[in-house]
């Protein structure tokens, strides 16, 4: 525990009375710890044993044999904000993360050693961990954002790295969509006419012509400039964590002339449990179950969702 989190830990312990909690290791190589180390008194008052990290390192004088990882070994505790209950650290296993590689087979995206990924979402969350693990496992190049402020660094880093597969949360896509359309609205004369005509033509083609997202003329004349904002090489976007409005999903595909793969999952499931396919440009659902998973639908009466619910009369 870091010193700035001691109060939160003690408050949780008072409220929920963690039966198994006995020892707390405090990271004391930090500016948050006072010289007197008075911050730990609240933990001592709760009957917990406090160990300082600096002491722990000094006392270690013998070799420690580590157990070899097994499929069901816990690899990490991953933060989840608590949509299913209280915020918690989900216990995620080697097997669970390994099964996420089946997302690639199920989605048909076919990562390769020429692909480039940009890691900019928090690694405390499972979506970004899976992004990194899949990239490393399949030999893709991986770049990390230049700083903590996404608004400040993301667009510049996209120009530098030129990713080929881009993982985006809905908020990023919604903001990008808004800025592009605002840019179109500020154009004048011939430039505005061409931009508006290009987007409207692609929208019409998409709705009537088997979800076509490319155009032989407007892609090079208008939308190559939009693609350049993402570095110019993006061949697929992947989104999850929340729904993207249908009209924005359609426009993003048309603006970047590339498919969007949408997945659904939970932290406890190690990431994606369903995924749309690279060749499916409709985005009418969140796809089929990924190959290594099994899903069961259950009635949820409080949400008025049950096995007799009808969709389009079925």
Secondary structure by P-SEA (a helix, b strand, c coil): ccccaaaaaaaaaaacccccccbbbbbccccccccccccaaaaaaabbbbbbaaaaaaaccbbbbbcccccccccccccccccccccccccccaaaaaacccccccccccccccbbbbbccccccaaaaaaaaaaaaabbbbbbcccccccccaaaaaaaacccbbbbcaaaaaaaaaaaaaaaaacccaaaaaaaaaaaaaaaaaacccccccccccccccaaaaaaaacccccbbbbccccccaaaaaaaaaaacbbbbbbbbccccccccbbbccccccccccccccccbbbbbbbbcccccccccccccc
